[in-house]
Each structure stands twice: as structure tokens, then as C-alpha cells.
């Protein structure tokens, strides 16, 4: 019994140690919270007290705030996170910005909001500051208030419509049972129209965020030093950081997203003209050209996540947006070039025992009515007897876009594959025979 009393607490302690071994330890830290523009949208990160450098894209608005939060390392994803639900204390003050050859500049906090208005493809990010920020936020609030008001009115009209519909239906049924003429009531029933549903506002792809204050940094390329001063003019301990403002090395280059017709969920990207596409010719291709920009790998990755790793000697292509109103020129052997236009398509699940999807032309008036296209792309039919297909992308004005040339090579399965495999295996077979003979000599 005494042994059992000792064993049970020890077992409980052991279980508790197993359960809580990976619970992260939170530390209260002074951080810079960063909302940085990455070339295609805004993304948040933070620089903890051990991070000495902040990376920002040059010549665009970036937003920085200063705060105290709990910081912890999450071993599952191997990165640092903040727990703002338990502690999130923002600081008011000023930021001192100094360059290598310039006098320090004092920057105050500015009210702002940002949003992306709807376009056909283009990224339309807007930043509004001070009074314009309040006006932009109020405009969005007015749109949403009007929408919810129309929703309320719609439900009232819908209830009235259903009440009249029910009343007419009951009356027609009763009079018909009595043998009376109900043709006039049936005509009224046919003319009765359901009220249209209100449309959700479509002005924004990303609506304005509530107006808030931040230090807005829009810096030329270079290195800078910052430190934070509290409202009483004192330097916040541990607030010194270096800022690296960098820009893209190349822009407006063309990449291609290639979607196989039988593998909708597994698209591939071709970033340079040297990346030849090898296919077996069993399915058509759906192509989407996009603009891309080239950045330093280390700078870009640390701009997206301050604790990330990268290679300072490598450059990487970053996809930005689809090319608007493009055209794709397709050239096949012994035939004239064909201009392919962008079309809408819909992805349907394959019926029957075979699992998968197929891409079909979008039919807005037929079976795809009241739906949105799954994708807009350029359909490139593929035939196994065509060994090489070349593509080039034109813009809306008919100009060929730089670095948009691509080759598609159709690889056919060789009938001599088994013979080639046997020939390749011959040296291995000979080696096995030789080793077997040598082992017999040593054992005999």
C-alpha cells in the first residue's frame, strides 16, 4: 500500500511533465510590429528584441508600431509568435530616423487605413492618411450600413411576398375544390414576383481597415537607423534597430502558370524562358501569364517574416499579378502561329468511379448559371504527334512581353524502354556474377 501511495504521485508528475514539456515559455518583450508591402499585398511581421534589422521594400508605404507583448517560440512550426490576447500595450511617441549621411529626422504617428479596390486583374492598393483615412473608412461604413439596411428591407418584402403567395395558394385550392373558376387567381399567382436579393458591395477586394496610428516609412534604397522616443522625450531602452530598404532588381518579367487539364490541383510555374515544359501529351494545358519581380532572397524573406532565413547571394522571382487582357501566340511545327485568347472555364468533378476533375468551358446561361468561373486561362490543345510547341505572350496592345517565350516538348514513351532497361542492368548482373564466383573461391 505504501508503495502504491508513492507510485501514483510519481506517475502523475511524469504525465504532467510529458504533457507540458513542449508548452512554450512566454517572455514580455518590446517589439516593432511591422505591416510591410511585399510587392503584391500587405503582410504583418514583427521584430523582437533580439532582431537588430528590419527589412522593407523601398519607395512604398510601410507601417510600424511599437508595443509590449508576450513573445514565445513555437517548436511545431519552428518560428517566433506573439500572444497579444494576454498582453498588447501600444506606445505613443516619436521615431528618430537617421541615415548614414543625413541628419536624424523625427517622425510622428499618423492615422491611416489601406484597402484594395476591385479591378479586372490589377492590384489597386491604396493608402489613405489623416482626414482621407477617416473619409475612406466612413465611405466603407456607409456602404455596409446601406447593404444591411437593404437586407432588412429584403426580408420584410420577402415575408410579405410569401404571405401573399400562401394566401393565393390557399384561396385557389379552396375555390377549385368548390368548382369555381380560378383562372384570374392563377394569373395573379404567375405575375407575382419574388423580391430580388440585395447585392453585397463589390467595390473592394480588401476593404479598408479601421483607422489606426502608425509610423509610416516610405524610404529610398539604403540603410537607416531608428530608435523610439516616448511621449516624455526619453529613449526607449532596446529600441535601436537598423533598417534596410531594398528594391526589386528586375520587374515586368513574365512567368507562366501551367495547369494540366487532368491535374487541376497541381499547377506548375515556369519562371524563365530556359524552363522548358516537358509533358507526355495526354492532356491539354491551360496557361495563365503573370508579371513577376526579382528580389534578393534574404531581404525578401526577412521582409515577409523577420526571423526567416534566406540566401543573400541569390535572387528570387516573386509572382505579382496576372497579365491583364493578354494574348498568347502558339506556334506548332509546319503550321502558322495561332493567337489564343483568354476564356472562362469551370472545373467539374469527374463522374463515376474515377476520381478527379476536368476543366470545361464556362456556360453562364446553362449548367453553370448563377456561378462564377473557376479560372480564366488560355487553352492550349496538345497532340502527342507534335513534338515542340512554342508560346509567346502579348499585352493588350499587341506588343510581345519580355522573357515570355516558352517551349513545350512532348515526350513519347519509347517502345524500346524494356530493352534499354535490360541493357542498363547488364553491368550490374555481370558484377553480381563476378562477386559470386570470388566468394566461392574464398570459401572453398
Secondary structure, 3 states (H helix, E strand, C coil): CHHHHHHHHHHHHHHHHHHCCCCCCCEEEEEEEEEEECCCCEEEEEECCCCCEEEEECCCCEEEEEEEEEEEEECCCCEEEEEEEEEEEECCEEEEEEECCCCCEEECCEEEEEEEECCCCCCCEEEEEHHHHHHHHHHHHHHHHHHHHHHHHHHHHHHHHHHHHHHHHHHHHHHHHCCCCCHHHHHHHHHCCCCCCCCCCCCEEECCCCCEEEEEECCCCEEEEEEEEECCCCECCCCCEEEEEECCCEEEEEEEEEEECCCCCCCEEECCCCCCEEECCCCCEEEEEEEEEEEEHHHHHHHHCCCCCCCCCCEEEEEEEECCCCEEEEEECCCCCEEEECEEEEEEECCCCCCCEEEEECCCCCCCCCCCCCEEEEEECCCCCCCEEEEEEECCCCCECCCCCEEEEECCCCCCHHHHHHHHHHHHHHHHHHHHHHHHHHHC
